[in-house]
């Protein structure tokens, strides 16, 4: 049995493997790695490149494992471009390449960025079926990976994590956890039918919405407070204002539309944080 289910030959196999690269979900952790370097105040190409590669491979591993479990083991998905063998081969290759990048990172930048990268690979591999069935790990897995990418990106450049980077990582973790609760609510009926315990299934849609927007509110308030005490640049306080406007619209929409709005709003939020750190328009 080959790698691809629908196409034959090398081109078909490459196309099937490339289908597991999902830019919408890969952009935030990769951007977080770069943002971490911005916070460190410099970008050394070799450690920065190794860290970006480790982050990419961790997310790629998560996508391949998720598709393998959902289609070949659970029978949840209607289709998948990779055969079961193709999924297993892709997992072996991506984990091996990711661990190689992490070892290289330890050699050129020290143990801390490598230690911060290992949990991301573990989250990617264990996302399904271990982590995606519990309300806490199903919600916080991906946001934790993004937060770790930010911390690792900083450590890869400077060998340590500054309080500012830790503050940004905490804000990212809480905000994206709120968005993830809303995202999971869009699959409420199906998740409940297979006893998948997301926050929405566990608490119900109404209380899950309160948890989701409560988490987002905490992240926005935290950003404002950390800007006021000058741990963040003053202009970072503009980011909560922009996201709050999006969240207000999302709160009146159905979960699917709300997720789309909140994901795009989070891009704006992070872009404003990067701009605040990079340009410091208000000093």
Backbone as CSV, one residue per row, in Angstrom:
resi,resn,N_x,N_y,N_z,CA_x,CA_y,CA_z,C_x,C_y,C_z
1,UNK,0.852,-1.194,0.000,0.000,0.000,0.000,0.888,1.245,0.000
2,UNK,0.537,2.219,-0.833,1.335,3.421,-0.945,1.037,4.437,0.138
3,UNK,1.509,5.653,-0.081,1.327,6.733,0.892,0.014,7.473,0.667
4,UNK,-0.308,7.725,-0.609,-1.504,8.498,-0.941,-2.678,7.572,-1.237
5,UNK,-3.865,7.973,-0.824,-5.062,7.159,-1.052,-5.653,7.383,-2.441
6,UNK,-5.471,8.563,-3.021,-6.160,8.899,-4.256,-5.239,9.053,-5.462
7,UNK,-3.996,9.467,-5.244,-3.063,9.716,-6.339,-1.902,8.728,-6.281
8,UNK,-1.357,8.438,-7.432,-0.239,7.509,-7.494,1.058,8.245,-7.803
9,UNK,2.175,7.558,-7.561,3.474,8.101,-7.916,4.014,9.073,-6.895
10,UNK,5.205,9.582,-7.204,5.894,10.497,-6.300,5.112,11.791,-6.138
11,UNK,4.579,12.316,-7.233,3.833,13.572,-7.170,2.610,13.419,-6.283
12,UNK,1.900,12.309,-6.440,0.729,12.074,-5.606,1.079,11.956,-4.138
13,UNK,2.203,11.288,-3.837,2.625,11.140,-2.442,3.002,12.484,-1.836
14,UNK,3.759,13.278,-2.599,4.158,14.602,-2.116,2.930,15.470,-1.887
15,UNK,1.972,15.376,-2.805,0.754,16.169,-2.672,-0.035,15.762,-1.424
16,UNK,-0.103,14.473,-1.155,-0.818,13.998,0.031,-0.123,14.443,1.314
17,UNK,1.206,14.364,1.332,1.953,14.813,2.508,1.813,16.323,2.711
18,UNK,1.852,17.070,1.611,1.719,18.527,1.703,0.335,18.956,2.146
19,UNK,-0.662,18.093,1.952,-2.035,18.447,2.347,-2.166,18.615,3.858
20,UNK,-1.204,18.085,4.605,-1.260,18.201,6.065,-0.633,19.492,6.586
21,UNK,-0.195,20.337,5.683,0.270,21.675,6.052,-0.942,22.608,5.993
22,UNK,-1.417,23.037,7.153,-2.599,23.888,7.242,-2.168,25.284,7.709
23,UNK,-2.017,26.227,6.780,-1.461,27.548,7.138,-2.225,28.279,8.238
24,UNK,-3.552,28.151,8.260,-4.339,28.887,9.257,-3.904,28.510,10.675
25,UNK,-3.629,27.220,10.890,-3.247,26.767,12.226,-1.742,26.841,12.459
26,UNK,-0.962,26.849,11.386,0.492,26.898,11.547,1.017,28.318,11.723
27,UNK,0.308,29.289,11.167,0.794,30.668,11.218,0.971,31.185,12.649
28,UNK,0.001,31.007,13.568,0.200,31.542,14.923,1.432,31.011,15.651
29,UNK,1.671,29.681,15.713,2.889,29.239,16.424,4.177,29.656,15.735
30,UNK,4.199,29.665,14.401,5.402,30.110,13.696,5.634,31.602,13.931
31,UNK,4.551,32.373,13.887,4.666,33.809,14.169,5.104,34.045,15.603
32,UNK,4.617,33.197,16.527,5.015,33.334,17.933,6.508,33.123,18.104
33,UNK,7.072,32.177,17.361,8.517,31.956,17.419,9.277,33.206,16.982
34,UNK,8.826,33.801,15.882,9.477,35.018,15.384,9.273,36.166,16.369
35,UNK,8.059,36.266,16.931,7.770,37.316,17.909,8.679,37.165,19.124
36,UNK,8.943,35.928,19.527,9.867,35.707,20.637,11.242,36.262,20.335
37,UNK,11.690,36.102,19.082,12.982,36.664,18.686,12.947,38.185,18.726
38,UNK,11.810,38.768,18.314,11.653,40.224,18.372,11.786,40.709,19.812
39,UNK,11.184,39.965,20.740,11.269,40.346,22.152,12.694,40.238,22.671
40,UNK,13.460,39.291,22.127,14.866,39.155,22.532,15.742,40.259,21.962
41,UNK,15.238,40.952,20.946,15.965,42.085,20.380,16.958,41.743,19.302
42,UNK,16.953,40.480,18.842,17.871,40.102,17.766,17.376,38.809,17.140
43,UNK,17.923,38.491,15.959,17.571,37.232,15.307,18.834,36.593,14.749
44,UNK,19.291,35.575,15.427,20.409,34.777,14.920,19.824,33.675,14.047
45,UNK,20.288,33.602,12.823,19.640,32.777,11.808,19.601,31.294,12.182
46,UNK,20.727,30.724,12.622,20.769,29.283,12.861,19.853,28.847,14.007
47,UNK,19.967,29.419,15.215,19.041,28.994,16.267,17.598,29.369,15.964
48,UNK,17.395,30.534,15.334,16.038,30.925,14.971,15.431,29.971,13.964
49,UNK,16.212,29.592,12.962,15.727,28.657,11.953,15.440,27.281,12.527
50,UNK,16.314,26.810,13.420,16.085,25.508,14.050,14.822,25.520,14.913
51,UNK,14.594,26.624,15.617,13.395,26.690,16.454,12.138,26.744,15.599
52,UNK,12.153,27.539,14.538,10.999,27.592,13.634,10.726,26.214,13.040
53,UNK,11.798,25.493,12.664,11.632,24.143,12.108,11.014,23.205,13.146
54,UNK,11.467,23.293,14.392,10.921,22.435,15.445,9.444,22.717,15.672
55,UNK,9.072,23.995,15.656,7.666,24.373,15.842,6.826,23.871,14.668
56,UNK,7.309,24.090,13.456,6.583,23.631,12.268,6.355,22.125,12.323
57,UNK,7.376,21.367,12.662,7.272,19.913,12.665,6.356,19.418,13.785
58,UNK,6.305,20.128,14.905,5.385,19.759,15.974,3.935,19.924,15.519
59,UNK,3.645,21.039,14.848,2.273,21.264,14.372,1.938,20.301,13.237
60,UNK,2.901,20.041,12.356,2.679,19.081,11.274,2.375,17.694,11.855
61,UNK,3.116,17.304,12.878,2.865,16.024,13.542,1.442,15.965,14.081
62,UNK,0.990,17.059,14.688,-0.370,17.103,15.231,-1.405,16.914,14.131
63,UNK,-1.198,17.551,12.981,-2.154,17.442,11.885,-2.200,16.013,11.334
64,UNK,-1.028,15.402,11.150,-0.991,14.036,10.625,-1.635,13.064,11.619
65,UNK,-1.305,13.205,12.900,-1.854,12.298,13.913,-3.350,12.486,14.037
66,UNK,-3.805,13.713,13.978,-5.240,13.998,14.088,-5.996,13.350,12.925
67,UNK,-5.482,13.519,11.698,-6.131,12.915,10.542,-6.101,11.393,10.604
68,UNK,-4.987,10.832,11.054,-4.856,9.380,11.180,-5.884,8.819,12.159
69,UNK,-5.988,9.455,13.310,-6.912,8.969,14.335,-8.360,9.185,13.897
70,UNK,-8.679,10.376,13.401,-10.069,10.688,13.066,-10.586,9.871,11.888
71,UNK,-9.734,9.588,10.902,-10.210,8.846,9.728,-9.966,7.342,9.846
72,UNK,-8.732,6.960,10.139,-8.384,5.543,10.086,-8.746,4.776,11.354
73,UNK,-8.857,5.465,12.482,-9.158,4.742,13.721,-10.563,5.019,14.244
74,UNK,-10.967,6.271,14.254,-12.296,6.598,14.773,-13.385,6.553,13.709
75,UNK,-12.984,6.736,12.442,-13.970,6.790,11.375,-14.827,8.036,11.414
76,UNK,-14.300,9.128,11.969,-15.064,10.368,12.084,-15.098,11.140,10.768
77,UNK,-13.947,11.221,10.076,-13.853,12.016,8.849,-14.344,11.208,7.651
78,UNK,-14.845,11.943,6.653,-15.336,11.292,5.433,-14.197,10.876,4.505
79,UNK,-13.073,11.559,4.576,-11.982,11.270,3.651,-10.672,11.732,4.268
80,UNK,-9.567,11.206,3.725,-8.232,11.621,4.147,-7.272,11.300,3.012
81,UNK,-6.353,12.192,2.685,-5.478,11.964,1.529,-4.400,10.913,1.747
82,UNK,-4.056,10.606,2.997,-2.986,9.651,3.294,-3.552,8.294,3.694
83,UNK,-2.878,7.236,3.268,-3.213,5.904,3.756,-2.766,5.785,5.215
84,UNK,-3.207,4.723,5.878,-2.766,4.501,7.255,-1.243,4.356,7.308
85,UNK,-0.685,3.633,6.336,0.772,3.489,6.266,1.429,4.831,6.010
86,UNK,0.851,5.632,5.122,1.395,6.954,4.837,1.403,7.833,6.074
87,UNK,0.333,7.752,6.873,0.274,8.523,8.114,1.382,8.092,9.070
88,UNK,1.556,6.787,9.200,2.582,6.290,10.127,3.980,6.690,9.671
89,UNK,4.239,6.591,8.372,5.547,7.004,7.858,5.774,8.502,8.057
90,UNK,4.728,9.293,7.804,4.842,10.748,7.989,5.087,11.087,9.451
91,UNK,4.447,10.359,10.357,4.648,10.602,11.786,6.079,10.288,12.202
92,UNK,6.595,9.146,11.754,7.976,8.784,12.087,8.945,9.838,11.572
93,UNK,8.734,10.272,10.320,9.642,11.248,9.712,9.548,12.603,10.412
94,UNK,8.324,13.058,10.702,8.175,14.392,11.306,8.682,14.420,12.736
95,UNK,8.434,13.372,13.508,8.946,13.320,14.881,10.467,13.244,14.882
96,UNK,11.026,12.407,14.014,12.484,12.287,13.940,13.124,13.609,13.532
97,UNK,12.549,14.263,12.537,13.092,15.551,12.090,12.935,16.611,13.182
98,UNK,11.796,16.593,13.868,11.584,17.558,14.935,12.569,17.383,16.077
99,UNK,12.802,16.133,16.486,13.766,15.872,17.558,15.179,16.232,17.129
100,UNK,15.484,16.024,15.862,16.804,16.424,15.348,16.977,17.935,15.432
101,UNK,15.925,18.678,15.068,15.983,20.139,15.167,16.159,20.582,16.614
102,UNK,15.499,19.890,17.532,15.591,20.246,18.951,16.995,19.962,19.488
103,UNK,17.576,18.829,19.099,18.957,18.522,19.503,19.909,19.574,18.938
104,UNK,19.717,19.937,17.676,20.545,20.982,17.084,20.397,22.301,17.813
105,UNK,19.168,22.593,18.231,18.914,23.822,18.987,19.664,23.808,20.313
106,UNK,19.686,22.653,20.973,20.425,22.539,22.235,21.913,22.771,22.022
107,UNK,22.434,22.303,20.909,23.862,22.432,20.640,24.270,23.868,20.319
108,UNK,23.403,24.608,19.603,23.798,25.951,19.172,23.270,27.064,20.077
109,UNK,22.226,26.771,20.875,21.632,27.837,21.691,21.510,27.481,23.164
110,UNK,21.862,26.265,23.557,21.785,25.885,24.955,20.565,25.045,25.267
111,UNK,20.488,24.529,26.484,19.423,23.587,26.839,18.032,24.207,26.972
112,UNK,17.929,25.490,27.378,16.614,26.058,27.664,15.687,26.081,26.446
113,UNK,16.098,26.606,25.285,15.187,26.584,24.143,14.812,25.165,23.717
114,UNK,15.726,24.211,23.881,15.399,22.820,23.559,14.360,22.267,24.523
115,UNK,14.530,22.558,25.812,13.569,22.084,26.807,12.189,22.711,26.612
116,UNK,12.163,23.944,26.130,10.887,24.599,25.859,10.237,24.087,24.573
117,UNK,11.029,23.459,23.711,10.508,22.931,22.449,9.982,21.506,22.577
118,UNK,10.537,20.734,23.482,10.118,19.343,23.644,8.630,19.196,23.984
119,UNK,8.068,19.999,24.906,6.636,19.852,25.181,5.764,20.112,23.961
120,UNK,6.196,21.016,23.090,5.425,21.279,21.873,5.338,20.047,20.997
121,UNK,6.444,19.329,20.848,6.432,18.083,20.074,5.550,17.041,20.745
122,UNK,5.614,16.970,22.080,4.779,16.012,22.810,3.294,16.338,22.626
123,UNK,2.954,17.617,22.701,1.558,18.023,22.504,1.092,17.654,21.097
124,UNK,1.957,17.890,20.112,1.601,17.555,18.737,1.338,16.081,18.551
125,UNK,2.193,15.233,19.110,2.038,13.793,18.924,0.867,13.235,19.735
126,UNK,0.652,13.776,20.926,-0.384,13.243,21.810,-1.734,13.945,21.655
127,UNK,-1.803,14.919,20.738,-3.055,15.665,20.560,-4.244,14.721,20.402
128,UNK,-4.096,13.733,19.534,-5.125,12.711,19.356,-4.445,11.342,19.467
129,UNK,-5.064,10.396,20.161,-6.369,10.490,20.832,-6.280,10.795,22.323
130,UNK,-5.072,11.112,22.822,-4.908,11.259,24.264,-5.454,12.587,24.783
131,UNK,-5.072,13.714,24.145,-5.374,15.025,24.716,-6.699,15.621,24.256
132,UNK,-7.214,15.173,23.112,-8.382,15.855,22.553,-9.715,15.350,23.098
133,UNK,-9.684,14.479,24.115,-10.929,13.968,24.680,-11.214,14.508,26.081
134,UNK,-10.302,15.284,26.642,-10.510,15.870,27.977,-10.726,17.368,27.820
135,UNK,-11.680,17.956,28.537,-11.995,19.371,28.321,-10.819,20.324,28.528
136,UNK,-9.940,20.043,29.480,-8.820,20.945,29.739,-7.760,20.814,28.656
137,UNK,-7.320,19.591,28.385,-6.254,19.404,27.397,-6.744,19.641,25.972
138,UNK,-8.008,19.327,25.691,-8.554,19.614,24.363,-8.589,21.109,24.105
139,UNK,-8.818,21.884,25.162,-8.896,23.338,25.039,-7.521,23.980,25.027
140,UNK,-6.664,23.572,25.953,-5.402,24.287,26.167,-4.223,23.728,25.387
141,UNK,-4.383,22.608,24.674,-3.252,22.002,23.982,-2.632,22.922,22.950
142,UNK,-3.422,23.347,21.971,-2.903,24.221,20.913,-2.438,25.568,21.472
143,UNK,-3.230,26.252,22.329,-2.736,27.511,22.905,-1.436,27.346,23.677
144,UNK,-1.276,26.225,24.372,-0.016,25.985,25.092,1.142,25.870,24.116
145,UNK,0.902,25.222,22.975,1.944,25.114,21.961,2.369,26.467,21.427
146,UNK,1.399,27.363,21.214,1.721,28.709,20.730,2.503,29.486,21.785
147,UNK,2.073,29.387,23.042,2.780,30.084,24.120,4.203,29.555,24.273
148,UNK,4.387,28.249,24.189,5.725,27.666,24.277,6.594,28.088,23.101
149,UNK,5.975,28.230,21.924,6.731,28.689,20.755,7.269,30.093,20.976
150,UNK,6.481,30.935,21.615,6.927,32.296,21.900,8.101,32.281,22.885
151,UNK,7.955,31.501,23.948,9.032,31.429,24.943,10.294,30.817,24.342
152,UNK,10.119,29.759,23.546,11.273,29.123,22.921,11.949,30.027,21.917
153,UNK,11.154,30.821,21.188,11.734,31.762,20.232,12.597,32.807,20.912
154,UNK,12.177,33.234,22.095,12.979,34.183,22.872,14.250,33.524,23.394
155,UNK,14.091,32.333,23.980,15.244,31.649,24.563,16.269,31.256,23.501
156,UNK,15.802,30.956,22.284,16.728,30.575,21.215,17.673,31.710,20.849
157,UNK,17.233,32.933,21.087,18.065,34.088,20.733,18.918,34.578,21.895
158,UNK,18.344,34.571,23.086,19.067,35.158,24.215,19.473,34.190,25.293
159,UNK,19.071,32.922,25.181,19.452,31.937,26.177,18.642,31.980,27.447
160,UNK,17.682,32.880,27.533,16.826,32.967,28.712,15.482,33.554,28.314
161,UNK,14.540,33.573,29.258,13.203,34.112,29.012,13.023,35.353,29.866
162,UNK,12.742,36.484,29.240,12.519,37.729,29.945,11.080,37.794,30.474
163,UNK,10.842,38.566,31.563,9.487,38.697,32.090,8.480,39.177,31.041
164,UNK,8.897,40.049,30.150,7.984,40.529,29.108,7.504,39.375,28.232
165,UNK,8.421,38.489,27.857,8.050,37.337,27.041,7.098,36.417,27.804
166,UNK,7.362,36.204,29.087,6.472,35.375,29.900,5.079,35.991,29.985
167,UNK,5.016,37.319,30.100,3.725,37.994,30.137,2.959,37.831,28.836
168,UNK,3.637,38.003,27.710,2.985,37.824,26.415,2.530,36.379,26.234
169,UNK,3.351,35.416,26.666,2.975,34.005,26.533,1.724,33.698,27.346
170,UNK,1.628,34.269,28.541,0.450,34.044,29.377,-0.810,34.621,28.721
171,UNK,-0.687,35.810,28.167,-1.825,36.440,27.488,-2.266,35.592,26.298
172,UNK,-1.307,35.119,25.510,-1.605,34.281,24.345,-2.315,33.005,24.774
173,UNK,-1.809,32.355,25.816,-2.391,31.105,26.297,-3.851,31.285,26.696
174,UNK,-4.133,32.320,27.457,-5.500,32.531,27.956,-6.435,32.953,26.825
175,UNK,-5.996,33.871,25.978,-6.854,34.341,24.890,-7.202,33.201,23.927
176,UNK,-6.201,32.457,23.490,-6.460,31.381,22.534,-7.258,30.240,23.162
177,UNK,-7.130,30.033,24.457,-7.951,29.020,25.118,-9.424,29.412,25.039
178,UNK,-9.710,30.693,25.207,-11.087,31.156,25.049,-11.607,30.942,23.642
179,UNK,-10.771,31.257,22.651,-11.164,31.052,21.249,-11.394,29.572,20.970
180,UNK,-10.558,28.709,21.550,-10.685,27.268,21.320,-11.986,26.725,21.891
181,UNK,-12.437,27.249,23.005,-13.716,26.811,23.572,-14.853,27.113,22.592
182,UNK,-14.827,28.300,21.990,-15.841,28.656,21.000,-15.733,27.750,19.779
183,UNK,-14.507,27.486,19.334,-14.293,26.618,18.176,-14.869,25.224,18.432
184,UNK,-14.608,24.668,19.593,-15.116,23.330,19.911,-16.641,23.300,19.981
185,UNK,-17.246,24.416,20.358,-18.707,24.466,20.450,-19.372,24.302,19.087
186,UNK,-18.641,24.596,18.006,-19.213,24.446,16.664,-19.432,22.978,16.307
187,UNK,-18.761,22.058,17.015,-18.934,20.619,16.799,-19.697,19.972,17.946
188,UNK,-20.513,20.750,18.635,-21.171,20.289,19.855,-21.969,19.004,19.640
189,UNK,-22.843,18.979,18.647,-23.726,17.827,18.453,-22.929,16.563,18.142
190,UNK,-21.947,16.691,17.257,-21.160,15.514,16.891,-20.293,15.054,18.059
191,UNK,-19.639,16.000,18.727,-18.787,15.633,19.857,-19.594,14.937,20.951
192,UNK,-20.796,15.426,21.192,-21.632,14.788,22.217,-22.034,13.377,21.799
193,UNK,-22.259,13.163,20.496,-22.690,11.848,20.016,-21.606,10.794,20.174
194,UNK,-20.333,11.212,20.205,-19.236,10.249,20.358,-18.572,10.363,21.737
195,UNK,-19.243,11.070,22.657,-18.735,11.229,24.030,-17.369,11.897,24.087
196,UNK,-17.146,12.862,23.198,-15.917,13.647,23.220,-16.129,14.821,24.175
197,UNK,-15.379,14.862,25.256,-15.664,15.772,26.362,-14.959,17.118,26.185
198,UNK,-15.449,17.913,25.267,-14.980,19.293,25.173,-15.651,20.108,26.276
199,UNK,-15.248,21.370,26.409,-15.865,22.226,27.418,-17.352,22.391,27.133
200,UNK,-17.717,22.552,25.859,-19.132,22.733,25.503,-19.949,21.504,25.857
201,UNK,-19.421,20.312,25.592,-20.145,19.084,25.918,-20.235,18.907,27.433
202,UNK,-19.174,19.240,28.137,-19.131,19.040,29.588,-20.021,20.026,30.331
203,UNK,-19.987,21.303,29.928,-20.713,22.343,30.657,-22.015,22.768,29.990
204,UNK,-22.188,22.442,28.713,-23.326,22.972,27.970,-22.915,24.232,27.231
205,UNK,-23.651,24.553,26.166,-23.264,25.664,25.306,-23.268,27.006,26.029
206,UNK,-24.284,27.253,26.846,-24.386,28.568,27.496,-23.226,28.814,28.455
207,UNK,-22.970,27.840,29.332,-21.881,28.021,30.293,-20.505,27.986,29.608
208,UNK,-20.393,27.207,28.532,-19.131,27.197,27.786,-18.850,28.567,27.188
209,UNK,-19.905,29.239,26.700,-19.733,30.582,26.150,-19.263,31.553,27.235
210,UNK,-19.799,31.405,28.435,-19.364,32.255,29.542,-17.892,32.013,29.862
211,UNK,-17.487,30.745,29.864,-16.079,30.418,30.104,-15.200,31.015,29.011
212,UNK,-15.625,30.836,27.759,-14.826,31.303,26.624,-14.607,32.809,26.674
213,UNK,-15.696,33.558,26.779,-15.561,35.013,26.756,-14.985,35.536,28.073
214,UNK,-15.129,34.762,29.148,-14.462,35.127,30.393,-12.949,35.025,30.261
215,UNK,-12.483,33.947,29.619,-11.043,33.794,29.384,-10.512,34.916,28.502
216,UNK,-11.245,35.243,27.457,-10.811,36.327,26.577,-10.761,37.654,27.335
217,UNK,-11.744,37.889,28.180,-11.768,39.134,28.954,-10.574,39.219,29.895
218,UNK,-10.218,38.091,30.513,-9.047,38.066,31.400,-7.780,38.396,30.617
219,UNK,-7.647,37.815,29.408,-6.466,38.083,28.584,-6.393,39.549,28.175
220,UNK,-7.529,40.121,27.796,-7.540,41.528,27.381,-7.239,42.450,28.563
221,UNK,-7.848,42.148,29.722,-7.582,42.959,30.910,-6.127,42.843,31.335
222,UNK,-5.585,41.615,31.247,-4.183,41.419,31.596,-3.249,42.211,30.697
223,UNK,-3.570,42.247,29.401,-2.753,43.024,28.468,-2.785,44.502,28.826
224,UNK,-3.971,45.009,29.148,-4.110,46.420,29.511,-3.331,46.744,30.787
225,UNK,-3.439,45.848,31.785,-2.743,46.081,33.053,-1.229,46.037,32.858
226,UNK,-0.746,45.042,32.107,0.696,44.919,31.894,1.241,46.064,31.041
227,UNK,0.372,46.649,30.214,0.775,47.852,29.482,0.849,49.052,30.420
228,UNK,-0.114,49.130,31.349,-0.153,50.247,32.291,1.053,50.255,33.224
229,UNK,1.524,49.058,33.606,2.679,48.996,34.510,3.996,48.943,33.741
230,UNK,3.919,49.097,32.420,5.069,49.205,31.519,5.870,47.902,31.366
231,UNK,5.271,46.744,31.727,5.921,45.496,31.362,5.809,45.303,29.855
232,UNK,4.641,45.676,29.292,4.443,45.746,27.848,4.594,47.187,27.408
233,UNK,4.921,47.432,26.150,4.910,48.811,25.649,3.522,49.438,25.815
234,UNK,3.480,50.735,26.034,2.215,51.427,26.263,1.220,51.202,25.137
235,UNK,1.691,51.208,23.900,0.796,51.063,22.755,0.197,49.670,22.641
236,UNK,0.692,48.689,23.417,0.091,47.352,23.407,-1.345,47.391,23.932
237,UNK,-1.696,48.437,24.663,-3.058,48.578,25.178,-4.084,48.754,24.065
238,UNK,-3.633,49.073,22.846,-4.560,49.189,21.721,-5.062,47.825,21.254
239,UNK,-4.278,46.789,21.464,-4.650,45.448,21.002,-5.943,44.950,21.658
240,UNK,-6.124,45.083,22.985,-7.387,44.649,23.583,-8.606,45.388,23.041
241,UNK,-8.431,46.659,22.719,-9.560,47.437,22.189,-10.021,46.858,20.857
242,UNK,-9.062,46.551,19.985,-9.393,45.992,18.666,-10.042,44.623,18.810
243,UNK,-9.474,43.777,19.672,-10.040,42.431,19.800,-11.411,42.470,20.468
244,UNK,-11.597,43.373,21.420,-12.884,43.462,22.100,-14.008,43.786,21.126
245,UNK,-13.723,44.616,20.132,-14.739,44.949,19.128,-15.122,43.707,18.325
246,UNK,-14.132,42.896,17.984,-14.407,41.657,17.244,-15.176,40.678,18.126
247,UNK,-14.757,40.541,19.379,-15.412,39.606,20.295,-16.867,39.990,20.532
248,UNK,-17.149,41.279,20.572,-18.534,41.719,20.769,-19.412,41.255,19.614
249,UNK,-18.901,41.328,18.402,-19.651,40.845,17.242,-19.762,39.327,17.263
250,UNK,-18.669,38.645,17.636,-18.666,37.185,17.651,-19.644,36.627,18.683
251,UNK,-19.831,37.328,19.786,-20.706,36.829,20.845,-22.158,36.730,20.406
252,UNK,-22.513,37.426,19.330,-23.889,37.390,18.826,-24.043,36.447,17.637
253,UNK,-22.967,35.788,17.239,-22.993,34.909,16.069,-23.047,33.447,16.504
254,UNK,-23.346,32.558,15.546,-23.298,31.127,15.831,-21.840,30.712,15.992
255,UNK,-21.588,29.546,16.636,-20.198,29.157,16.944,-19.273,29.119,15.732
256,UNK,-19.769,28.673,14.577,-18.899,28.580,13.405,-18.454,29.955,12.924
257,UNK,-19.410,30.890,12.803,-19.060,32.250,12.389,-18.246,32.940,13.474
258,UNK,-18.605,32.690,14.735,-17.873,33.301,15.842,-16.406,32.872,15.826
259,UNK,-16.162,31.590,15.544,-14.785,31.100,15.468,-14.014,31.818,14.373
260,UNK,-14.639,31.955,13.199,-13.977,32.633,12.087,-13.620,34.069,12.470
261,UNK,-14.550,34.759,13.118,-14.296,36.142,13.523,-13.194,36.218,14.575
262,UNK,-13.245,35.328,15.553,-12.283,35.380,16.648,-10.867,35.003,16.193
263,UNK,-10.764,34.043,15.282,-9.443,33.678,14.765,-8.818,34.864,14.050
264,UNK,-9.610,35.526,13.209,-9.091,36.702,12.505,-8.827,37.850,13.469
265,UNK,-9.674,37.971,14.481,-9.437,38.985,15.495,-8.162,38.739,16.269
266,UNK,-7.844,37.445,16.513,-6.599,37.130,17.225,-5.387,37.489,16.377
267,UNK,-5.501,37.349,15.040,-4.407,37.775,14.168,-4.169,39.279,14.318
268,UNK,-5.257,40.048,14.343,-5.138,41.501,14.509,-4.531,41.815,15.870
269,UNK,-4.998,41.111,16.899,-4.491,41.311,18.261,-2.978,41.106,18.317
270,UNK,-2.516,39.982,17.771,-1.086,39.681,17.808,-0.289,40.639,16.929
271,UNK,-0.858,41.041,15.800,-0.165,41.989,14.927,0.051,43.317,15.645
272,UNK,-0.942,43.742,16.399,-0.814,45.001,17.145,0.224,44.871,18.269
273,UNK,0.303,43.693,18.889,1.329,43.483,19.911,2.723,43.528,19.302
274,UNK,2.879,42.870,18.149,4.178,42.895,17.469,4.552,44.324,17.091
275,UNK,3.580,45.067,16.547,3.842,46.456,16.160,4.220,47.299,17.374
276,UNK,3.557,47.040,18.500,3.859,47.799,19.715,5.292,47.554,20.174
277,UNK,5.735,46.306,20.080,7.094,45.968,20.516,8.121,46.450,19.511
278,UNK,7.804,46.289,18.211,8.775,46.593,17.164,8.956,48.103,16.973
279,UNK,7.829,48.841,16.918,7.903,50.262,16.588,7.812,51.181,17.810
280,UNK,7.165,50.701,18.896,6.961,51.508,20.099,6.476,52.930,19.742
281,UNK,5.303,53.028,19.099,4.835,54.350,18.630,4.561,55.340,19.753
282,UNK,4.239,54.833,20.960,3.952,55.729,22.085,5.113,55.775,23.073
283,UNK,6.269,55.253,22.632,7.435,55.293,23.506,7.509,54.118,24.446
